[in-house]
């Protein structure tokens, strides 16, 4: 942390995190925290994804998708991206299942 950085305590889905950012980016960071929290809660409330880690990955993928659509002016293969998300979700499920079996 540099002298110009500010430490903030934020809450995402009821979990506390300590993050640092430049003072001039505090507002944007707090907006990002609210946005991420909302996206993760939406995914959790749909009931299709269980576990904070999985919810976080799905939220990250959804936010990345939104960013790519904005950057590409909407000329993005949404169906292909959804297939990729489903494939990644299956891979995550398989890896977590394997990990649970070894525990």
Secondary structure, DSSP 8 states (H G I E B T S, - for coil): --TTEEEEEEEETTEEEEEEEEGGGHHHHHHHHHHHHHHHHHHHHHTS--SHHHHHHHHHHHHHHHHHHHHTTT---HHHHHHHHHHHHHHHHHHHHHHHHH-
